[in-house]
Amino acid sequence: MNRLTSLFCLLLLIIPAAAGCGSGDSASSNPNGSNIAKLARLYSLVYNSSRGVPPADEQAFRTFVDGLPKEDFDGNLDKLFVSDRDGQPYVMYYGKDIKQGPYGMIVGHEATGVDGRYLLCYADGMVEEVGQDAIDALK
């Protein structure tokens, strides 16, 4: 292999790797790794274990989660209730305050979001990023 071909092959390996490296917001690029996604999965556990009845309030939710192995929520439940994107506590819905969305029951969302976009979670554990209009419709 000549030098030019070797250089070309090296560039083919380096450029895609460099493109994947960025300082972007990890929760924004992967909402399924965000705190709200972890909360949604825990909420789903509560919801399913109580045969489709949502927790009555935050204390009931926390009590259930406290009974789970700590590795299910990294051992720090308080941290999960705060958005890793906007740094604000999540707006969560409990009991009769559950909201209906296009994909099922909405159980929480970011309070202020980032750049007009909010992470929103469903009772089944799904997380999606939505605009201001979707948040306004929940009020």
C-alpha positions as CSV (number, residue, x, y, z in Angstrom):
1,M,0.0,0.0,0.0
2,N,1.4,3.3,-0.9
3,R,1.6,6.3,1.4
4,L,-1.4,8.2,-0.1
5,T,-3.6,5.1,0.3
6,S,-2.5,4.6,3.9
7,L,-3.2,8.3,4.7
8,F,-6.6,8.0,3.0
9,C,-7.5,4.9,5.1
10,L,-6.4,6.6,8.3
11,L,-8.6,9.6,7.5
12,L,-11.6,7.4,6.9
13,L,-11.1,6.0,10.5
14,I,-10.4,9.4,12.2
15,I,-13.1,11.6,10.7
16,P,-16.2,9.6,11.7
17,A,-14.7,9.1,15.2
18,A,-14.1,12.8,15.6
19,A,-17.6,13.7,14.3
20,G,-19.0,11.6,17.1
21,C,-17.1,13.4,19.8
22,G,-18.7,16.6,20.9
23,S,-19.5,18.6,23.9
24,G,-23.2,18.5,23.3
25,D,-25.7,18.0,26.0
26,S,-25.9,14.2,26.6
27,A,-29.5,14.4,27.8
28,S,-30.5,16.2,24.6
29,S,-28.6,13.9,22.3
30,N,-29.7,10.8,24.2
31,P,-32.9,11.5,26.2
32,N,-33.1,7.9,27.2
33,G,-30.0,8.4,29.4
34,S,-31.4,11.4,31.2
35,N,-32.7,11.7,34.7
36,I,-36.2,12.0,33.5
37,A,-35.9,8.7,31.5
38,K,-34.7,7.0,34.7
39,L,-37.7,8.6,36.6
40,A,-40.0,7.4,33.8
41,R,-38.8,3.8,34.1
42,L,-39.2,3.9,37.9
43,Y,-42.7,5.4,37.5
44,S,-43.5,2.6,35.1
45,L,-42.4,0.1,37.7
46,V,-44.8,1.7,40.3
47,Y,-47.6,2.0,37.8
48,N,-47.3,-1.6,36.5
49,S,-46.9,-3.2,40.0
50,S,-50.0,-1.4,41.2
51,R,-52.1,-2.7,38.2
52,G,-52.3,0.6,36.4
53,V,-52.8,2.9,39.4
54,P,-50.4,5.8,39.4
55,P,-48.8,6.8,42.7
56,A,-51.0,9.2,44.7
57,D,-48.3,11.7,45.3
58,E,-44.5,12.2,45.3
59,Q,-44.2,10.7,48.8
60,A,-45.9,7.5,47.7
61,F,-43.7,7.3,44.6
62,R,-40.5,7.9,46.7
63,T,-41.6,5.3,49.2
64,F,-42.0,2.7,46.5
65,V,-38.6,3.6,44.9
66,D,-36.9,3.5,48.3
67,G,-37.8,-0.1,48.5
68,L,-36.0,-1.0,45.2
69,P,-32.3,-1.9,45.0
70,K,-30.2,1.2,44.9
71,E,-28.6,0.3,41.6
72,D,-32.1,0.8,40.0
73,F,-31.7,4.5,40.5
74,D,-28.0,5.1,41.2
75,G,-28.8,5.4,44.9
76,N,-29.5,9.1,44.7
77,L,-33.3,9.6,44.3
78,D,-33.2,13.3,45.0
79,K,-30.8,13.8,42.0
80,L,-33.2,12.1,39.7
81,F,-35.9,14.7,40.4
82,V,-33.8,17.4,38.9
83,S,-33.2,17.9,35.1
84,D,-29.7,17.3,34.0
85,R,-30.4,19.8,31.1
86,D,-32.0,22.8,32.8
87,G,-31.1,22.2,36.4
88,Q,-34.7,22.6,37.6
89,P,-36.9,20.1,39.4
90,Y,-39.2,18.2,37.0
91,V,-42.9,18.9,36.9
92,M,-44.4,15.5,37.8
93,Y,-48.0,14.4,37.8
94,Y,-49.5,12.0,40.3
95,G,-52.8,10.4,41.1
96,K,-55.7,12.2,39.3
97,D,-53.4,14.9,37.9
98,I,-52.0,12.5,35.2
99,K,-52.2,14.1,31.8
100,Q,-53.1,12.3,28.5
101,G,-50.7,12.7,25.6
102,P,-50.5,11.3,22.1
103,Y,-48.6,8.2,23.3
104,G,-50.3,7.6,26.6
105,M,-50.2,9.0,30.1
106,I,-47.8,11.9,30.6
107,V,-46.2,11.7,34.1
108,G,-43.7,14.5,33.9
109,H,-41.6,17.1,32.0
110,E,-38.8,19.6,32.4
111,A,-39.8,22.9,34.0
112,T,-37.9,25.3,31.8
113,G,-36.4,23.1,29.1
114,V,-33.6,24.1,26.8
115,D,-33.9,26.4,23.8
116,G,-37.7,26.0,23.8
117,R,-37.6,22.2,23.9
118,Y,-38.6,20.0,26.8
119,L,-38.1,16.4,27.7
120,L,-41.5,14.8,28.5
121,C,-42.0,11.3,29.9
122,Y,-44.8,8.8,29.8
123,A,-46.1,6.2,32.3
124,D,-44.7,3.4,30.1
125,G,-41.1,4.9,30.4
126,M,-41.0,6.5,27.0
127,V,-39.3,9.9,26.8
128,E,-39.7,12.4,23.9
129,E,-38.6,16.0,23.3
130,V,-41.4,18.4,22.6
131,G,-41.9,22.1,22.0
132,Q,-43.5,24.9,24.1
133,D,-46.9,24.3,22.5
134,A,-47.1,20.7,23.9
135,I,-46.2,21.9,27.4
136,D,-48.8,24.7,27.2
137,A,-51.4,22.2,26.3
138,L,-50.8,20.4,29.6
139,K,-51.8,23.5,31.7
